[in-house]
Every structure is written in C-alpha cells, then in structure tokens.
Amino acid sequence: MHGTACFINIDAALAFYAPYGYDSNDVADKIDCNEVIIGEPELGHGESLWLNKAEGRYFILIKD
C-alpha cells in the first residue's frame, strides 16, 4: 500500500499540508502543477483504492 497526493477535497489537502508549513496558496499552486490531485487516482492492473477517511487521502493497494 502506498499513499498518493490525491485527496477527497481541497479541505483535506489543506489539512494534510498545513503541519508542513504550507498555506492555502501553496496548496493551490500544488494543485495547479498537478502535484496534488482532488479526486481519485487512476489505478493500474492489480491495484485497488483505499480511502484514509481521517486524512481524506487515497492510498493504492497493490495485489500480489
């Protein structure tokens, strides 16, 4: 399993990055540059999606 930079909404992204010193303008820049995505990530073959509801962030599970 690995975390992604994909969030359920902008509020979740802001909450995630705030402890690292990022403000709303920084997060907006990350969204504009596609470093942060609002919405589900694309999945590859053998992958499934898991949402960490506490973070509002998507994780990808890789099936063996």
C-alpha positions as CSV (number, residue, x, y, z in Angstrom):
1,M,0.0,0.0,0.0
2,H,1.2,3.5,-0.7
3,G,-0.1,6.9,-0.2
4,T,-1.0,9.3,-3.0
5,A,-1.2,13.0,-3.4
6,C,-4.9,12.6,-4.2
7,F,-7.5,13.9,-1.8
8,I,-11.3,13.8,-1.5
9,N,-11.5,17.7,-1.5
10,I,-9.3,20.8,-1.1
11,D,-10.0,21.0,2.6
12,A,-8.4,17.6,3.2
13,A,-5.4,18.6,1.1
14,L,-5.1,21.9,3.2
15,A,-5.3,20.0,6.5
16,F,-2.7,17.4,5.3
17,Y,-0.2,20.0,4.2
18,A,-0.7,22.7,6.9
19,P,1.5,20.9,9.5
20,Y,4.4,21.0,7.0
21,G,4.1,24.8,6.7
22,Y,2.1,25.0,3.5
23,D,-0.7,27.6,3.3
24,S,-3.7,27.7,1.0
25,N,-1.8,29.5,-1.7
26,D,0.9,26.8,-1.6
27,V,-1.6,24.0,-1.9
28,A,-3.4,25.8,-4.8
29,D,0.0,26.0,-6.6
30,K,0.5,22.3,-6.0
31,I,-3.0,21.6,-7.5
32,D,-2.2,23.9,-10.5
33,C,1.0,22.0,-11.1
34,N,-0.7,18.6,-10.7
35,E,1.4,17.8,-7.6
36,V,-1.8,17.4,-5.7
37,I,-5.0,16.0,-7.2
38,I,-8.5,16.5,-6.0
39,G,-10.3,13.2,-6.7
40,E,-9.5,9.6,-7.1
41,P,-6.2,8.5,-8.6
42,E,-6.1,6.3,-11.7
43,L,-5.5,2.7,-11.0
44,G,-3.3,0.2,-12.8
45,H,-3.8,-3.5,-13.3
46,G,-4.0,-5.4,-10.0
47,E,-4.4,-2.2,-7.9
48,S,-7.3,-1.2,-5.7
49,L,-8.2,2.0,-3.9
50,W,-8.5,2.7,-0.2
51,L,-9.5,6.0,1.4
52,N,-8.0,7.0,4.6
53,K,-11.0,8.8,6.0
54,A,-9.0,10.6,8.8
55,E,-6.7,12.2,6.2
56,G,-9.1,12.4,3.3
57,R,-6.3,10.9,1.2
58,Y,-6.3,8.0,-1.2
59,F,-4.0,5.0,-0.9
60,I,-3.3,2.4,-3.6
61,L,-3.3,-1.2,-2.6
62,I,-1.2,-3.5,-4.9
63,K,-2.4,-7.1,-5.0
64,D,0.2,-9.8,-5.0
